[in-house]
Amino acid sequence: MNLLFKWEWLPDLGKGLTLTVELTAACISIGAVLGFLLAVARIYTRGPLYWLASAYVQFFRGTPLLVQLFMVHFGLAGLGLRLTPLLSGIIAMGLNTAAYQAEYFRGAIQAVKRGQTLAALSLGMTRWQAILYVVLPQALRLVLPAWSNELVYMLKYTSIVYLIGLPDLTGVGRTIASRNFRFFEVYAVVALIYLALVLLVTMALRGLERRIRVPGLGTAR
């Protein structure tokens, strides 16, 4: 294997890596906001809003991400709504990760002892003030370990977007490999880049977890 030949791949792989990181950041951000709202709806509401949130979570957790991606990109196009591959990828994966993050947030919120809310109410806070100022700050610390896993998963799941024409890291690797017939070498480099990125993200999140951990709150593992 010509080791020097790998340097010719790096500029294109770098562009693919940039798209992968941007796509991951966009999807995880959308998922965090929507997932939090879904968790609140499932915990603190009843009736139609509760059932809609529950149905959303069940659908996106119960169907394959690839099917959801194809539904958004090809399915909507068949109905007359054509989206760019980038927008399709962001929407599909953002909606998917929102369902998983909703469960992480729900578990973290419910892990905060009920006595915390009762104490806040006894001090004159409204129910929503107690949730906002007492429950949520603790829940956000508790959710970080599980949320960290979701970020790592999403970073790797973005590799499927090449199937709708996006030149992410995997897509660029596939193009290079097909052009040079060096499949093992190219995909080995792609795998190492993913591994390095995952390790970097994992170390950063562990450092953040240690930094915000409150002794006795239960975030330590």
KOLDOPA-732596 format. One record per residue: residue in three letters; x, y, z negated of N, C-alpha, C in turn. Coordinates in steps of 0.1 Angstrom, whole numbers, plus 5000, padded with zeros to 4 digits. Example, Ala and Ser with C-alpha at 12.3 -4.5 7.8 and 13.67 -1.06 7.14 Angstrom:
<atoms>
Ala513249434922512349554922513249674922
Ser512849784929513749894929512950004921
</atoms>
This chain:
<atoms>
Met500949885000500050005000500950125000
Asn500650215009501450335010500950445000
Leu501750454989501350534978501250684982
Leu502150724991502150864996500850905003
Phe500250805010499050825017497950875009
Lys497950844996496850894987496751044986
Trp497851114987497851254986497051314997
Glu496851255008496051305019494551305016
Trp494251215006492851205003492351304992
Leu493351354985492951434973492151564976
Pro492451644986491651764988490251734990
Asp489951634999488551605001487851544988
Leu488651454981488051404969487851514959
Gly488651614959488551724950487251794952
Lys486851814965485551874968484451794964
Gly484551664966483551564961483351574946
Leu484451574939484451584925483751714920
Thr484051824926483451944923481851934924
Leu481451874935479951864937479351774926
Thr480151664923479651574912479451644899
Val480451724895480451794882479251894882
Glu479151974893478052064894476652004894
Leu476551894901475251814901474951764887
Thr475951714880475751664867475351774857
Ala475951884858475651994849474252044851
Ala473852054864472452104867471452004862
Cys471651874865470651774861470551764846
Ile471651764839471651744824470951864818
Ser471151984823470652104818469052104820
Ile468652074832467152064834466551954825
Gly467251844824466751734815466651774801
Ala467651854796467651894782466451984779
Val466252074787465052174785463752094785
Leu463552024796462351954798462151834788
Gly463251774785463151664775462851714761
Phe463351824758462951884745461551914744
Leu460951974755459552014755458651884754
Leu459151784761458351654761458351594747
Ala459551604740459651544727458751624717
Val458751754718457851834710456351804712
Ala456051784725454651754728454251614723
Arg455151524723454851384718454751384703
Ile455451474696455451464681454351554675
Tyr454251674681453451774674452051804681
Thr451751734692450451764698449651634699
Arg448451644702447551534704446651564716
Gly445951464721445051484732445751484746
Pro445251554756445851544770447351574771
Leu447851674763449251704764450051594759
Tyr449651524748450451414743450451304753
Trp449251274759449151154769449951184781
Leu449951314786450651344798452151334796
Ala452651374784454051364781454451214779
Ser453651134773453950994771453950924785
Ala452950954794452950894807454150934815
Tyr454651054814455851104821457051014817
Val457151004804458350934798458250784803
Gln457150724802457050584806457350564821
Phe456850654829457050644843458550654847
Phe459150754842460550774846461550684839
Arg461150624828462050524822461750384827
Gly460550374833460150234837460350214852
Thr460850314860461050294874462550324877
Pro463150254887464550284891464850424895
Leu465950474891466350604895466450614910
Leu466950514917467150514931465750534938
Val464750464933463450474939462850614937
Gln463150674925462750814923463450914932
Leu464650884935465450974944464850964958
Phe464550844962463950824976462550884977
Met461750874966460450934965460551084967
Val461451144960461651294961462151334975
His463151264980463851314992463051265005
Phe462751145006462051095018460551095017
Gly460051065004458651065002457951195004
Leu458551294998458051435000458151485014
Ala459251445021459451485035458251425043
Gly457851305040456751245047455451315045
Leu455351385034454151465031454251615036
Gly455351645043455551775048456351865040
Leu456951825028457751905020459251855021
Arg459951925029461351885032462351955022
Leu463051885015464051945006465451905010
Thr466351995007467751965010468251855001
Pro469251775006469751664998470151714984
Leu470751824983471251874969470051904960
Leu469051964966467851994958467051864954
Ser467051774963466351644960467151574949
Gly468451574949469251504939469051574926
Ile469051704925468851774912467551754906
Ile466451754915465151734910464951594905
Ala465351494913465051354909465851314897
Met467151354896467951304885467651394872
Gly467251524875466851604864465551554857
Leu464651514865463351464860463651324853
Asn464551244858464851114852465451134839
Thr466551214838467251224825466351294815
Ala465351374819464451444809463751334801
Ala463351224808462551124801463451054790
Tyr464651034793465550974783465951064772
Gln466151194776466551294766465351324757
Ala464151304762462951324754462951224742
Glu463251104745463351004735464451024725
Tyr465551074729466651114720466251224711
Phe465651324717465151444708464051394699
Arg463151314703462051264695462551194683
Gly463551104685464151024674464851114665
Ala465551214670466351304661465351394652
Ile464351444659463351524651462751444640
Gln462351324644461651234634462551184623
Ala463951194626464851154616465051254604
Val464651384607464751484597463551454587
Lys463951454574462951414564461751504563
Arg460651454561459351534561459451634550
Gly460151604539460251694528460851834532
Gln461651834543462251954547461152044553
Thr460251994560459152074565458252114554
Leu457952034545457052064534457652174525
Ala458952174523459652274516459552404523
Ala459752404536459652534544458252584543
Leu457252504544455852544543455552604529
Ser456152544519455852594506456552734503
Leu457552774512458152904511457453004519
Gly456352964525455553064533455753064548
Met456552974553456752964567455552904574
Thr455252934586454252864594454752734598
Arg453952654604454352524608455452534619
Trp455152624629456152634640457452704635
Gln457352794625458552854620459452744613
Ala458752654606459452544599460152454609
Ile459452424620460052344631461252414637
Leu461052544640462152614647463352644639
Tyr463152674626464252724618464852614608
Val464052514606464452414596464752274603
Val463752224611463852094616464852094628
Leu464652184638465452174650466952184648
Pro467452284640468852284638469452154633
Gln468752084624469251954620469051854631
Ala467951854638467751754648468751764660
Leu469251884663470151904674471551844670
Arg471851844657473051784652472951634653
Leu471751584649471551434649471551374663
Val471051454673470851404686472151394694
Leu473151464690474351474698475051344702
Pro475151244693475751114698475051044709
Ala473751034708472950974718472951064731
Trp472851194729472851284740474151274748
Ser475251254741476551244747476551124756
Asn475951014752475850894761475150924774
Glu474051004773473251034784474051124794
Leu474851214789475651294798476651204806
Val477251104799478251014805477450934816
Tyr476250884812475550804822475150884834
Met474751004832474351094843475551124852
Leu476651144846477851164854478151054864
Lys477950924859478150814868476950784877
Tyr475750814873474550794881474550884893
Thr475250994893475251084904475851024916
Ser476550904914477150844926476150784936
Ile474850784933473950734942473450834952
Val473850964950473251074959473951064973
Tyr475050994975475550974988474550904997
Leu473650834992472650765000471650855007
Ile471550985002470751085009471551185016
Gly472851155017473751245025474551345018
Leu474551345005475351434997476851394996
Pro477751484999479151444999479751454985
Asp479251384975479851384962481051294962
Leu481651274950482851194949482751064956
Thr481750984953481550854959481350864974
Gly480550964978480250984992481451015000
Val482351104995483551145001484451025002
Gly484550944991485350824991484950725001
Arg483650705003483150615013483550665027
Thr483450795029483850845043485250825045
Ile486150855036487550835037487850685040
Ala487250595032487550455033487050405047
Ser485950455052485450405065486350455076
Arg486850575074487750635085489050565085
Asn489650525074490950465073491050315071
Phe489850255068489850115065490650075053
Arg490750165043491550145031490550135019
Phe489650045020488450045010488950024996
Phe489849934994490249904980490950024974
Glu491950074982492750184976491950304974
Val491050344983490250464982489250444970
Tyr488550334969487650324958488350304945
Ala489550254945490350244932490650394927
Val491050474936491250614933490050684928
Val488950664935487650714931487250674916
Ala487450544914487150484901488050544890
Leu489250574893490150634883489750774880
Ile489350844891488850984889487650984879
Tyr486650894882485550884873485950854859
Leu486850764858487350714844487950834837
Ala488850904844489451024837488451134833
Leu487451154842486451254839485551214827
Val485251084827484351034815485151044802
Leu486451004803487251014790487351154786
Leu487551244795487651384791486351444785
Val485251404791483951444786483751384772
Thr484051254771483851184758484651244747
Met485951284749486751344739486251484735
Ala485751554745485251694742484051684734
Leu483151584737481851574729482151524715
Arg483051434714483451384700484051494692
Gly484851584698485351694691484251794686
Leu483251814695482051894692481251834681
Glu481151704681480351634671480951654657
Arg482251634657482951654644482851794639
Arg482951894649482952034645481552074639
Ile480452024644479152064639478551974629
Arg479251864626478651774617478551834603
Val477351804597477051854583477151734574
Pro478051734564478251614555476851574549
Gly476551444550475351394544474151404553
Leu474251464565473151474574472951344582
Gly474051274584473951144590474351134604
Thr475251234609475651234623476951154624
Ala477651124613478851044615478450904618
Arg479350834626479050704630480150614624
</atoms>
